[in-house]
Amino acid sequence: QVQPVESGGGLVQAGGSLTLSCSVSGGTFVGDDMVAWYRQAPGKEREVIATITWDDGSRQYTDSMRGRFTIYRNYHENRAFLHMNGLKFEDTANYSCRVKRGSVVCWGQGNQVPVSS
């Protein structure tokens, strides 16, 4: 089983930047793992931000997230990242990493990112 672990969350001021990291507990990303970042704001449904394919680094973004959010991976560090800039109060959410390996989908616990206005 793949167990994603996120890190890097925390309070950030509006207009600031933050980078979240996703790794695999006790293991590594492999081959055609699909890594995705999601977020869920208070009182709202969870929404996908972006996905990246581990082996070739190909990326896709939800249209509304394009521009201020960047997903990337570091092959040697075995981590996937979500860089966020120009953060707004409405970006306040729990950000979580999801890994799809074959037919198996696993979620991390998530990191809270409160954005102060």
Biotite code that builds the C-alpha atoms (Angstrom):
import biotite.structure as struc

atoms = struc.array([
    struc.Atom([0.000, 0.000, 0.000], chain_id="A", res_id=1, res_name="GLN", atom_name="CA", element="C"),
    struc.Atom([1.155, 3.511, -0.786], chain_id="A", res_id=2, res_name="VAL", atom_name="CA", element="C"),
    struc.Atom([0.880, 5.919, 2.136], chain_id="A", res_id=3, res_name="GLN", atom_name="CA", element="C"),
    struc.Atom([1.362, 9.543, 1.137], chain_id="A", res_id=4, res_name="PRO", atom_name="CA", element="C"),
    struc.Atom([2.667, 11.937, 3.757], chain_id="A", res_id=5, res_name="VAL", atom_name="CA", element="C"),
    struc.Atom([2.351, 15.686, 3.365], chain_id="A", res_id=6, res_name="GLU", atom_name="CA", element="C"),
    struc.Atom([4.446, 18.369, 4.974], chain_id="A", res_id=7, res_name="SER", atom_name="CA", element="C"),
    struc.Atom([4.939, 22.099, 4.727], chain_id="A", res_id=8, res_name="GLY", atom_name="CA", element="C"),
    struc.Atom([1.548, 23.410, 5.773], chain_id="A", res_id=9, res_name="GLY", atom_name="CA", element="C"),
    struc.Atom([1.052, 26.295, 8.147], chain_id="A", res_id=10, res_name="GLY", atom_name="CA", element="C"),
    struc.Atom([-0.172, 29.836, 8.546], chain_id="A", res_id=11, res_name="LEU", atom_name="CA", element="C"),
    struc.Atom([0.706, 32.206, 5.723], chain_id="A", res_id=12, res_name="VAL", atom_name="CA", element="C"),
    struc.Atom([-0.168, 35.834, 5.124], chain_id="A", res_id=13, res_name="GLN", atom_name="CA", element="C"),
    struc.Atom([-2.271, 36.852, 2.167], chain_id="A", res_id=14, res_name="ALA", atom_name="CA", element="C"),
    struc.Atom([-0.025, 37.504, -0.792], chain_id="A", res_id=15, res_name="GLY", atom_name="CA", element="C"),
    struc.Atom([2.562, 35.064, 0.472], chain_id="A", res_id=16, res_name="GLY", atom_name="CA", element="C"),
    struc.Atom([3.863, 31.790, -0.904], chain_id="A", res_id=17, res_name="SER", atom_name="CA", element="C"),
    struc.Atom([4.078, 28.267, 0.415], chain_id="A", res_id=18, res_name="LEU", atom_name="CA", element="C"),
    struc.Atom([5.345, 24.946, -0.860], chain_id="A", res_id=19, res_name="THR", atom_name="CA", element="C"),
    struc.Atom([3.821, 21.656, 0.230], chain_id="A", res_id=20, res_name="LEU", atom_name="CA", element="C"),
    struc.Atom([5.636, 18.356, -0.084], chain_id="A", res_id=21, res_name="SER", atom_name="CA", element="C"),
    struc.Atom([4.341, 14.823, -0.568], chain_id="A", res_id=22, res_name="CYS", atom_name="CA", element="C"),
    struc.Atom([6.379, 11.690, -0.012], chain_id="A", res_id=23, res_name="SER", atom_name="CA", element="C"),
    struc.Atom([5.611, 8.010, 0.446], chain_id="A", res_id=24, res_name="VAL", atom_name="CA", element="C"),
    struc.Atom([5.937, 6.674, 3.954], chain_id="A", res_id=25, res_name="SER", atom_name="CA", element="C"),
    struc.Atom([8.361, 3.772, 4.034], chain_id="A", res_id=26, res_name="GLY", atom_name="CA", element="C"),
    struc.Atom([8.647, 3.639, 0.283], chain_id="A", res_id=27, res_name="GLY", atom_name="CA", element="C"),
    struc.Atom([9.146, 5.461, -2.980], chain_id="A", res_id=28, res_name="THR", atom_name="CA", element="C"),
    struc.Atom([7.159, 6.744, -5.890], chain_id="A", res_id=29, res_name="PHE", atom_name="CA", element="C"),
    struc.Atom([7.403, 4.407, -8.857], chain_id="A", res_id=30, res_name="VAL", atom_name="CA", element="C"),
    struc.Atom([6.758, 4.290, -12.559], chain_id="A", res_id=31, res_name="GLY", atom_name="CA", element="C"),
    struc.Atom([3.399, 5.613, -13.581], chain_id="A", res_id=32, res_name="ASP", atom_name="CA", element="C"),
    struc.Atom([2.199, 6.681, -10.138], chain_id="A", res_id=33, res_name="ASP", atom_name="CA", element="C"),
    struc.Atom([-0.226, 9.543, -10.493], chain_id="A", res_id=34, res_name="MET", atom_name="CA", element="C"),
    struc.Atom([0.233, 12.140, -7.774], chain_id="A", res_id=35, res_name="VAL", atom_name="CA", element="C"),
    struc.Atom([-2.472, 14.706, -7.239], chain_id="A", res_id=36, res_name="ALA", atom_name="CA", element="C"),
    struc.Atom([-2.984, 17.624, -4.899], chain_id="A", res_id=37, res_name="TRP", atom_name="CA", element="C"),
    struc.Atom([-6.453, 18.353, -3.631], chain_id="A", res_id=38, res_name="TYR", atom_name="CA", element="C"),
    struc.Atom([-7.844, 20.870, -1.230], chain_id="A", res_id=39, res_name="ARG", atom_name="CA", element="C"),
    struc.Atom([-10.957, 21.169, 0.848], chain_id="A", res_id=40, res_name="GLN", atom_name="CA", element="C"),
    struc.Atom([-11.994, 24.527, 2.218], chain_id="A", res_id=41, res_name="ALA", atom_name="CA", element="C"),
    struc.Atom([-14.289, 24.786, 5.242], chain_id="A", res_id=42, res_name="PRO", atom_name="CA", element="C"),
    struc.Atom([-17.857, 24.029, 4.229], chain_id="A", res_id=43, res_name="GLY", atom_name="CA", element="C"),
    struc.Atom([-16.909, 23.187, 0.651], chain_id="A", res_id=44, res_name="LYS", atom_name="CA", element="C"),
    struc.Atom([-16.323, 20.061, -1.372], chain_id="A", res_id=45, res_name="GLU", atom_name="CA", element="C"),
    struc.Atom([-12.873, 18.735, -2.019], chain_id="A", res_id=46, res_name="ARG", atom_name="CA", element="C"),
    struc.Atom([-11.436, 19.902, -5.322], chain_id="A", res_id=47, res_name="GLU", atom_name="CA", element="C"),
    struc.Atom([-8.485, 18.791, -7.367], chain_id="A", res_id=48, res_name="VAL", atom_name="CA", element="C"),
    struc.Atom([-5.709, 21.308, -7.954], chain_id="A", res_id=49, res_name="ILE", atom_name="CA", element="C"),
    struc.Atom([-3.254, 19.489, -10.181], chain_id="A", res_id=50, res_name="ALA", atom_name="CA", element="C"),
    struc.Atom([-1.843, 16.092, -11.057], chain_id="A", res_id=51, res_name="THR", atom_name="CA", element="C"),
    struc.Atom([1.566, 14.887, -12.123], chain_id="A", res_id=52, res_name="ILE", atom_name="CA", element="C"),
    struc.Atom([2.723, 11.587, -13.545], chain_id="A", res_id=53, res_name="THR", atom_name="CA", element="C"),
    struc.Atom([5.776, 10.419, -11.673], chain_id="A", res_id=54, res_name="TRP", atom_name="CA", element="C"),
    struc.Atom([7.866, 8.933, -14.472], chain_id="A", res_id=55, res_name="ASP", atom_name="CA", element="C"),
    struc.Atom([7.630, 11.633, -17.124], chain_id="A", res_id=56, res_name="ASP", atom_name="CA", element="C"),
    struc.Atom([6.536, 14.591, -14.995], chain_id="A", res_id=57, res_name="GLY", atom_name="CA", element="C"),
    struc.Atom([3.585, 15.436, -17.220], chain_id="A", res_id=58, res_name="SER", atom_name="CA", element="C"),
    struc.Atom([1.193, 17.785, -15.459], chain_id="A", res_id=59, res_name="ARG", atom_name="CA", element="C"),
    struc.Atom([-2.424, 18.801, -15.584], chain_id="A", res_id=60, res_name="GLN", atom_name="CA", element="C"),
    struc.Atom([-4.171, 21.614, -13.762], chain_id="A", res_id=61, res_name="TYR", atom_name="CA", element="C"),
    struc.Atom([-7.734, 22.478, -12.974], chain_id="A", res_id=62, res_name="THR", atom_name="CA", element="C"),
    struc.Atom([-8.349, 25.633, -14.989], chain_id="A", res_id=63, res_name="ASP", atom_name="CA", element="C"),
    struc.Atom([-9.175, 27.791, -11.972], chain_id="A", res_id=64, res_name="SER", atom_name="CA", element="C"),
    struc.Atom([-5.916, 26.786, -10.306], chain_id="A", res_id=65, res_name="MET", atom_name="CA", element="C"),
    struc.Atom([-3.647, 27.450, -13.255], chain_id="A", res_id=66, res_name="ARG", atom_name="CA", element="C"),
    struc.Atom([-1.194, 30.270, -12.719], chain_id="A", res_id=67, res_name="GLY", atom_name="CA", element="C"),
    struc.Atom([-0.812, 30.538, -8.948], chain_id="A", res_id=68, res_name="ARG", atom_name="CA", element="C"),
    struc.Atom([-0.253, 26.840, -8.285], chain_id="A", res_id=69, res_name="PHE", atom_name="CA", element="C"),
    struc.Atom([2.602, 24.739, -9.612], chain_id="A", res_id=70, res_name="THR", atom_name="CA", element="C"),
    struc.Atom([2.945, 20.990, -9.216], chain_id="A", res_id=71, res_name="ILE", atom_name="CA", element="C"),
    struc.Atom([6.326, 19.388, -9.742], chain_id="A", res_id=72, res_name="TYR", atom_name="CA", element="C"),
    struc.Atom([8.386, 16.501, -8.537], chain_id="A", res_id=73, res_name="ARG", atom_name="CA", element="C"),
    struc.Atom([11.985, 15.939, -7.575], chain_id="A", res_id=74, res_name="ASN", atom_name="CA", element="C"),
    struc.Atom([12.960, 12.514, -8.816], chain_id="A", res_id=75, res_name="TYR", atom_name="CA", element="C"),
    struc.Atom([16.066, 12.241, -6.635], chain_id="A", res_id=76, res_name="HIS", atom_name="CA", element="C"),
    struc.Atom([14.371, 13.457, -3.459], chain_id="A", res_id=77, res_name="GLU", atom_name="CA", element="C"),
    struc.Atom([11.414, 11.209, -4.182], chain_id="A", res_id=78, res_name="ASN", atom_name="CA", element="C"),
    struc.Atom([8.981, 13.990, -3.416], chain_id="A", res_id=79, res_name="ARG", atom_name="CA", element="C"),
    struc.Atom([6.165, 15.721, -5.189], chain_id="A", res_id=80, res_name="ALA", atom_name="CA", element="C"),
    struc.Atom([5.496, 19.371, -4.457], chain_id="A", res_id=81, res_name="PHE", atom_name="CA", element="C"),
    struc.Atom([2.796, 21.965, -4.722], chain_id="A", res_id=82, res_name="LEU", atom_name="CA", element="C"),
    struc.Atom([4.068, 25.525, -4.835], chain_id="A", res_id=83, res_name="HIS", atom_name="CA", element="C"),
    struc.Atom([1.464, 28.188, -4.177], chain_id="A", res_id=84, res_name="MET", atom_name="CA", element="C"),
    struc.Atom([1.968, 31.908, -4.577], chain_id="A", res_id=85, res_name="ASN", atom_name="CA", element="C"),
    struc.Atom([-0.181, 34.983, -4.302], chain_id="A", res_id=86, res_name="GLY", atom_name="CA", element="C"),
    struc.Atom([-2.189, 33.213, -1.625], chain_id="A", res_id=87, res_name="LEU", atom_name="CA", element="C"),
    struc.Atom([-5.599, 34.611, -0.768], chain_id="A", res_id=88, res_name="LYS", atom_name="CA", element="C"),
    struc.Atom([-7.815, 34.211, 2.245], chain_id="A", res_id=89, res_name="PHE", atom_name="CA", element="C"),
    struc.Atom([-10.086, 32.005, 0.161], chain_id="A", res_id=90, res_name="GLU", atom_name="CA", element="C"),
    struc.Atom([-7.210, 29.585, -0.405], chain_id="A", res_id=91, res_name="ASP", atom_name="CA", element="C"),
    struc.Atom([-7.539, 28.600, 3.243], chain_id="A", res_id=92, res_name="THR", atom_name="CA", element="C"),
    struc.Atom([-8.086, 24.837, 3.155], chain_id="A", res_id=93, res_name="ALA", atom_name="CA", element="C"),
    struc.Atom([-6.808, 21.434, 4.047], chain_id="A", res_id=94, res_name="ASN", atom_name="CA", element="C"),
    struc.Atom([-4.415, 20.392, 1.291], chain_id="A", res_id=95, res_name="TYR", atom_name="CA", element="C"),
    struc.Atom([-3.899, 16.711, 0.699], chain_id="A", res_id=96, res_name="SER", atom_name="CA", element="C"),
    struc.Atom([-1.873, 14.479, -1.556], chain_id="A", res_id=97, res_name="CYS", atom_name="CA", element="C"),
    struc.Atom([-3.406, 11.551, -3.372], chain_id="A", res_id=98, res_name="ARG", atom_name="CA", element="C"),
    struc.Atom([-1.433, 8.782, -5.037], chain_id="A", res_id=99, res_name="VAL", atom_name="CA", element="C"),
    struc.Atom([-2.916, 6.431, -7.602], chain_id="A", res_id=100, res_name="LYS", atom_name="CA", element="C"),
    struc.Atom([-0.883, 3.316, -8.287], chain_id="A", res_id=101, res_name="ARG", atom_name="CA", element="C"),
    struc.Atom([-2.646, 1.078, -10.732], chain_id="A", res_id=102, res_name="GLY", atom_name="CA", element="C"),
    struc.Atom([-6.152, 0.665, -9.342], chain_id="A", res_id=103, res_name="SER", atom_name="CA", element="C"),
    struc.Atom([-5.125, 1.567, -5.802], chain_id="A", res_id=104, res_name="VAL", atom_name="CA", element="C"),
    struc.Atom([-5.778, 5.093, -4.539], chain_id="A", res_id=105, res_name="VAL", atom_name="CA", element="C"),
    struc.Atom([-4.344, 6.321, -1.242], chain_id="A", res_id=106, res_name="CYS", atom_name="CA", element="C"),
    struc.Atom([-4.696, 9.643, 0.502], chain_id="A", res_id=107, res_name="TRP", atom_name="CA", element="C"),
    struc.Atom([-2.466, 11.478, 2.894], chain_id="A", res_id=108, res_name="GLY", atom_name="CA", element="C"),
    struc.Atom([-3.753, 13.007, 6.107], chain_id="A", res_id=109, res_name="GLN", atom_name="CA", element="C"),
    struc.Atom([-3.567, 16.497, 4.705], chain_id="A", res_id=110, res_name="GLY", atom_name="CA", element="C"),
    struc.Atom([-1.999, 19.729, 5.864], chain_id="A", res_id=111, res_name="ASN", atom_name="CA", element="C"),
    struc.Atom([-3.898, 22.779, 7.023], chain_id="A", res_id=112, res_name="GLN", atom_name="CA", element="C"),
    struc.Atom([-3.025, 25.984, 5.243], chain_id="A", res_id=113, res_name="VAL", atom_name="CA", element="C"),
    struc.Atom([-4.714, 28.963, 6.888], chain_id="A", res_id=114, res_name="PRO", atom_name="CA", element="C"),
    struc.Atom([-4.235, 32.219, 5.003], chain_id="A", res_id=115, res_name="VAL", atom_name="CA", element="C"),
    struc.Atom([-4.571, 35.366, 7.077], chain_id="A", res_id=116, res_name="SER", atom_name="CA", element="C"),
    struc.Atom([-6.241, 38.318, 5.411], chain_id="A", res_id=117, res_name="SER", atom_name="CA", element="C"),
])
